Amino acid sequence: MKTQLLLLLLLLSLGSCRPKPIKPITDLLGKVWKANTVNEADRLVFALGATTNIKPGYTNFRLDLSQPTKVSLKDVDGRLVTGTWSVSTDNKRLILDNLNPKPTNTGGLIEYYILAEPDGSSLQLERTSESRKTGNTIDQYALIPE
């Protein structure tokens, strides 16, 4: 009888534990991001504040996710594209879709792997496909809030 009572109390205590709510990843991404460092094909081409950047155009790089589902992206060449953004169901990819004007060879779609769990103060991304703007390289971005 004591064993059954102990088992019942254990089950009740486990049932009363509630998991801590996890903040949706979209809340952590919903801001304007700028480049802190950028690697093109594993070569560092930009570091914020450096005077010897190979690609100083990344100073103006902005990924604006501050509006739910609306995105604007200003890339290394300064060209602005707008569209929609979402996160894959597994929280592993950031998807920019319906981009206008359509970046070359994208069909209006750019995807990034999310390399590390976002914490709101940094965002680590890697393009899932080559970028024509950077000489057909796979690029990695370490972003910080603007």
Buried (B, 14 or more C-beta within 10 A) or exposed (E): EEEEEEEEEEEEEEEEEEEEEEEEBBEBBBBEBBBBBBBBBEEBBBBBEEEEBBBEBBBBBBBBBBEEEEBBBBBBEEEBBBBBBBBEEEBEBBBBBBBEEBBEEBEBBBBBBBBEEBEEEEBBBBBBEBBEBBEEBBBBBBBBEE
